[in-house]
Amino acid sequence: MAVLYIDDVTGERSPGKLLRQINTLLKTRIQGRCVDPDLDAVQWMALKLVHDGVVTSAGELARSIDFTTGATTRLIDGLEGSGFMLKDPSASDRRVAHLILTPAGEAKYMQKALEGWDELLADFETEEVQEMTRLLSKLLRTMELSAARRGITASRKV
């Protein structure tokens, strides 16, 4: 079990502060990197959420990115028009359509994701990236278990 001291959880070394700073910089980076005539940052995030299985419908996408249903419909229509996403009507409920990426949408998402991470992690060794991923996954699992024990529904909103 880790033993932390007050200096480890306050100031510049605070894990919470570091995670917030990284999250803020990642969001800013995504906005700045999506200078692409075919795809803006919100569209890329929609592709990511569908690709990762976080969302499967327009309603879930709207809640996840905090958009109105109208704005989400326009977003999805734009992605469909670009050939990156399709709406697959549900057989059991005509009001619901499942969102799926087209091969072009999958390729565009992966291209942008790999470019971004390759640039960010250029100074890391492969083992360091694997260890960072392992530790972040462990932290996430611990936080989800802690929330579940307290009766809090953990959100993986991206």
C-alpha positions in Angstrom: 0.0 0.0 0.0 1.3 3.4 -1.0 2.2 5.9 1.7 1.8 9.5 0.7 2.8 12.6 2.6 1.2 16.0 2.5 3.8 17.2 0.0 2.8 14.4 -2.3 -0.9 15.5 -2.6 -0.6 19.2 -2.6 1.1 21.8 -4.9 2.7 20.9 -8.2 3.0 17.2 -7.3 -0.7 16.7 -6.5 -1.9 13.7 -8.6 -5.3 15.4 -9.0 -3.8 18.7 -10.2 -1.5 16.8 -12.7 -4.5 14.8 -14.0 -6.6 18.0 -14.4 -3.8 19.7 -16.2 -3.3 16.8 -18.5 -7.0 16.6 -19.2 -7.2 20.3 -20.0 -4.1 20.2 -22.3 -5.5 17.1 -24.1 -8.8 18.9 -24.8 -6.9 22.0 -26.0 -4.6 19.8 -28.1 -7.6 18.0 -29.7 -9.1 21.3 -30.6 -5.8 22.6 -32.1 -4.9 19.4 -33.9 -8.2 19.0 -35.7 -7.3 21.5 -38.4 -8.6 19.2 -41.0 -11.0 20.2 -43.8 -12.8 16.9 -43.3 -13.1 16.8 -39.5 -13.3 19.2 -36.6 -12.6 18.4 -33.0 -16.2 17.7 -32.0 -16.7 15.4 -35.0 -13.4 13.6 -34.1 -14.7 13.2 -30.5 -18.0 11.7 -31.9 -16.0 9.2 -34.0 -13.9 8.3 -30.9 -17.0 7.8 -28.7 -18.7 5.5 -31.2 -15.4 3.7 -32.0 -14.7 3.0 -28.3 -18.3 1.8 -27.8 -19.0 4.5 -25.2 -22.1 5.6 -27.2 -24.3 3.7 -29.6 -27.1 6.2 -30.3 -27.7 9.8 -30.9 -29.2 10.3 -27.4 -26.1 8.8 -25.8 -23.9 10.9 -27.9 -25.8 14.1 -27.0 -25.5 13.3 -23.3 -21.8 12.4 -23.6 -20.7 15.6 -25.4 -23.3 17.8 -23.6 -25.0 18.8 -26.9 -28.7 19.4 -27.5 -30.5 16.8 -29.5 -30.8 19.2 -32.5 -27.1 20.0 -32.5 -26.3 16.3 -32.2 -28.5 15.5 -35.2 -26.7 18.1 -37.2 -23.4 16.6 -36.0 -24.4 13.1 -37.1 -25.8 14.3 -40.4 -22.5 16.0 -41.1 -20.6 12.9 -40.3 -23.0 10.9 -42.5 -22.5 13.4 -45.3 -18.8 13.0 -45.1 -19.1 9.3 -45.3 -17.7 8.7 -41.8 -20.8 7.4 -39.9 -24.0 5.6 -40.6 -27.3 5.3 -38.6 -28.5 1.7 -38.4 -32.2 1.7 -37.5 -33.0 -0.5 -34.6 -35.2 -3.5 -35.4 -37.0 -3.3 -32.1 -37.5 0.4 -31.8 -38.0 2.6 -34.8 -37.2 5.8 -32.8 -33.6 4.5 -32.2 -30.8 4.3 -34.6 -27.4 2.7 -33.7 -24.4 4.8 -34.8 -21.7 2.9 -36.6 -18.5 4.1 -38.2 -17.9 3.5 -41.9 -14.5 2.2 -42.9 -13.6 5.8 -43.9 -14.7 7.0 -40.5 -12.7 4.3 -38.8 -9.6 5.2 -40.8 -10.0 9.0 -40.2 -10.4 8.4 -36.4 -7.4 6.1 -36.2 -5.2 8.4 -38.4 -5.9 11.4 -36.1 -5.5 9.4 -32.9 -2.2 7.8 -33.9 -0.8 11.1 -35.1 -1.6 12.8 -31.9 -0.3 10.1 -29.5 2.8 9.5 -31.6 3.7 13.1 -31.2 2.9 13.3 -27.5 4.8 10.1 -26.6 7.8 10.6 -28.9 10.1 11.0 -25.9 8.8 7.9 -24.1 10.2 4.4 -24.4 7.7 1.6 -25.3 8.0 0.2 -21.7 7.2 3.6 -20.2 4.0 4.0 -22.3 2.9 0.4 -21.3 3.6 1.2 -17.6 1.8 4.5 -17.8 -1.2 2.8 -19.4 -1.2 0.0 -16.8 -1.0 2.5 -13.9 -3.8 4.8 -15.3 -6.0 1.7 -15.8 -5.3 0.6 -12.3 -6.2 4.1 -11.0 -9.4 4.1 -13.0 -10.4 0.6 -11.7 -9.7 1.7 -8.1 -11.7 4.9 -8.5 -14.7 3.0 -10.0 -14.6 0.4 -7.2 -14.4 3.1 -4.6 -17.4 4.9 -6.1 -19.4 1.7 -6.3 -18.7 0.9 -2.6 -20.1 4.4 -1.8 -23.2 3.8 -4.1 -22.0 6.4 -6.6 -22.4 5.6 -10.3 -19.1 6.2 -12.0 -19.2 8.0 -15.3 -16.7 7.3 -18.1 -17.8 10.3 -20.0 -15.1 11.3 -22.5 
